[in-house]
Amino acid sequence: MKAAFRPNQSGMALVVGLIMLVVMTLVAVVSFKLAQTSMEVVGNMQATNAVVASANSAVEEAISTTRLTESPGAVFIDPCGGNNNTRCFDVNDDGVSDITVTLIPEPGCVSWRNIPNVELDLSQEEDANCTSGTSQLFGVEGVGAGNSICADSLWEINAQASDAVTAANTVVTVGAAVRVPLDDVITSCP
């Protein structure tokens, strides 16, 4: 009978296996952390984009109404929470306002200039509404000097937006050129 041959085993395969297991675990943990960080970055970018879009929407709404030049302290017809110049947005359609945009400071006229009658294109309805005669001695200031009853004005609008859920916030500043009646610009512009 022959004796069975048994080589000496030192357990090297077990040590190598354990090292490989630790390395694979570390790779998995690092991959998970990288994916989690990437998701946080994407979420932050989405929150920032939503806040900026809401601020821009409020500014566009302010520019599109005559209340901007007639009553810059109360631009929005239905302000959020009763606060003048504040607009709320529900971005996830859950019925709760997520983003609040406030026009702070209130929109202000930076400069204006009277439009001379010679610069008007009477084929355009907006320009035709600005024409005036030159023979009057009273009424709208500056009209007797060949000026129209309209003015080009430049307004500065600052919209501060903040998201209550994500704490994202931004300030959007926009300059807007607005044609207004001369009487309105004289009372609301410096």
C-alpha positions as CSV (number, residue, x, y, z in Angstrom):
1,M,0.0,0.0,0.0
2,K,1.2,3.3,-1.0
3,A,1.0,6.4,1.3
4,A,-1.0,9.3,0.0
5,F,1.0,12.3,-1.0
6,R,-0.1,15.5,0.8
7,P,1.8,18.7,-0.1
8,N,2.2,21.3,2.6
9,Q,-0.5,23.9,2.3
10,S,0.4,27.3,3.8
11,G,-3.1,29.0,3.3
12,M,-1.8,31.4,0.7
13,A,-4.9,31.0,-1.4
14,L,-7.1,32.0,1.5
15,V,-5.0,35.2,2.2
16,V,-5.1,36.2,-1.5
17,G,-8.9,35.5,-1.6
18,L,-9.4,37.7,1.5
19,I,-7.3,40.5,0.0
20,M,-9.3,40.4,-3.3
21,L,-12.6,40.5,-1.3
22,V,-11.4,43.6,0.6
23,V,-10.4,45.3,-2.6
24,M,-13.7,44.5,-4.3
25,T,-15.6,45.8,-1.3
26,L,-13.6,49.1,-1.4
27,V,-14.3,49.5,-5.1
28,A,-18.0,48.9,-4.5
29,V,-18.1,51.5,-1.6
30,V,-16.2,54.1,-3.7
31,S,-18.5,53.5,-6.7
32,F,-21.6,53.9,-4.4
33,K,-20.2,57.2,-2.9
34,L,-19.4,58.5,-6.4
35,A,-22.9,57.7,-7.7
36,Q,-24.4,59.3,-4.6
37,T,-22.3,62.5,-5.0
38,S,-23.3,62.7,-8.7
39,M,-26.9,62.4,-7.8
40,E,-26.5,65.2,-5.3
41,V,-24.9,67.4,-7.9
42,V,-27.7,66.7,-10.4
43,G,-30.3,67.5,-7.7
44,N,-28.6,70.8,-6.8
45,M,-28.4,71.8,-10.5
46,Q,-32.1,71.0,-10.9
47,A,-33.0,73.0,-7.8
48,T,-30.9,75.9,-9.0
49,N,-32.4,75.8,-12.5
50,A,-35.9,75.8,-11.0
51,V,-35.1,78.8,-8.9
52,V,-33.6,80.7,-11.8
53,A,-36.5,79.8,-14.1
54,S,-39.0,81.0,-11.5
55,A,-37.2,84.3,-11.1
56,N,-37.1,84.8,-14.8
57,S,-40.8,84.0,-15.0
58,A,-41.6,86.6,-12.4
59,V,-39.5,89.2,-14.2
60,E,-41.2,88.4,-17.5
61,E,-44.6,88.7,-15.9
62,A,-43.6,92.1,-14.4
63,I,-42.3,93.4,-17.8
64,S,-45.5,92.3,-19.6
65,T,-47.8,94.4,-17.6
66,T,-48.3,98.2,-17.5
67,R,-48.3,98.0,-13.7
68,L,-44.5,98.0,-13.9
69,T,-44.5,101.6,-14.9
70,E,-47.8,102.7,-13.3
71,S,-47.3,101.2,-9.8
72,P,-43.8,99.7,-9.4
73,G,-44.5,99.0,-5.7
74,A,-47.4,96.6,-6.6
75,V,-46.6,94.9,-9.9
76,F,-48.4,91.6,-9.5
77,I,-52.2,91.6,-9.5
78,D,-52.4,88.6,-7.2
79,P,-49.3,88.7,-5.1
80,C,-48.2,85.7,-3.0
81,G,-49.3,85.8,0.6
82,G,-50.6,89.4,0.2
83,N,-47.0,90.7,0.0
84,N,-46.6,93.2,-2.8
85,N,-44.2,92.3,-5.6
86,T,-44.0,88.7,-4.5
87,R,-44.9,85.7,-6.7
88,C,-45.0,82.0,-5.5
89,F,-44.5,79.0,-7.7
90,D,-45.5,75.3,-7.1
91,V,-42.9,73.5,-9.2
92,N,-43.8,69.9,-8.2
93,D,-47.7,70.3,-8.4
94,D,-48.3,69.3,-4.8
95,G,-50.5,72.3,-4.1
96,V,-47.8,73.9,-1.9
97,S,-45.7,76.9,-3.0
98,D,-42.1,75.8,-3.3
99,I,-40.3,78.8,-4.7
100,T,-41.0,82.4,-3.6
101,V,-39.8,85.3,-5.9
102,T,-39.7,88.8,-4.5
103,L,-38.9,92.0,-6.5
104,I,-36.5,93.6,-4.0
105,P,-35.9,96.5,-4.3
106,E,-39.1,97.5,-6.2
107,P,-38.5,98.0,-9.9
108,G,-37.1,101.4,-10.7
109,C,-36.8,103.6,-13.7
110,V,-33.1,104.2,-14.4
111,S,-33.5,106.6,-17.3
112,W,-35.9,107.8,-20.0
113,R,-36.0,110.0,-23.1
114,N,-38.8,111.6,-24.9
115,I,-39.4,110.2,-28.4
116,P,-39.5,113.0,-31.1
117,N,-42.3,112.8,-33.6
118,V,-39.8,112.4,-36.4
119,E,-38.6,109.1,-35.0
120,L,-42.1,107.6,-35.1
121,D,-43.2,105.1,-37.8
122,L,-46.9,105.9,-38.3
123,S,-47.5,102.6,-40.0
124,Q,-46.9,100.9,-36.7
125,E,-49.9,101.1,-34.3
126,E,-47.7,101.6,-31.2
127,D,-46.0,104.6,-32.9
128,A,-49.3,106.0,-34.3
129,N,-50.7,106.1,-30.8
130,C,-47.7,108.3,-29.7
131,T,-48.3,111.1,-32.3
132,S,-49.3,114.5,-31.2
133,G,-49.9,117.9,-32.8
134,T,-47.4,120.8,-32.2
135,S,-49.9,123.6,-32.0
136,Q,-51.0,123.1,-28.4
137,L,-49.9,125.3,-25.6
138,F,-51.1,123.2,-22.7
139,G,-51.5,119.5,-21.9
140,V,-48.6,117.1,-22.0
141,E,-45.2,118.6,-21.2
142,G,-42.7,118.7,-24.0
143,V,-45.2,118.0,-26.8
144,G,-45.1,121.5,-28.3
145,A,-41.3,121.1,-29.0
146,G,-41.9,118.4,-31.6
147,N,-41.9,115.5,-29.2
148,S,-44.4,112.7,-29.1
149,I,-46.6,111.8,-26.1
150,C,-44.5,108.7,-25.5
151,A,-41.1,108.1,-23.9
152,D,-38.6,105.2,-24.0
153,S,-37.7,104.2,-20.4
154,L,-35.1,101.9,-19.0
155,W,-36.2,99.9,-15.9
156,E,-34.1,97.8,-13.5
157,I,-35.8,94.7,-12.0
158,N,-34.2,92.6,-9.3
159,A,-35.8,89.3,-8.5
160,Q,-34.7,87.4,-5.4
161,A,-35.9,83.7,-5.6
162,S,-35.6,81.1,-2.9
163,D,-36.7,77.5,-2.6
164,A,-38.1,76.5,0.8
165,V,-37.4,72.8,0.3
166,T,-33.9,72.7,-1.2
167,A,-32.7,76.1,0.2
168,A,-31.5,77.1,-3.3
169,N,-31.7,80.8,-3.9
170,T,-30.6,83.3,-6.6
171,V,-30.9,86.9,-7.6
172,V,-31.7,87.8,-11.2
173,T,-31.2,91.4,-12.4
174,V,-32.8,92.5,-15.6
175,G,-32.8,95.7,-17.5
176,A,-35.9,96.3,-19.6
177,A,-36.7,99.0,-22.1
178,V,-40.3,100.0,-22.0
179,R,-42.3,102.5,-24.1
180,V,-44.6,104.4,-21.8
181,P,-46.9,107.5,-22.0
182,L,-44.9,110.6,-21.2
183,D,-47.2,111.5,-18.3
184,D,-46.4,108.2,-16.6
185,V,-42.6,108.4,-17.1
186,I,-42.5,112.0,-15.7
187,T,-44.1,110.8,-12.4
188,S,-42.2,107.5,-12.1
189,C,-38.7,108.2,-13.5
190,P,-36.0,110.5,-12.1
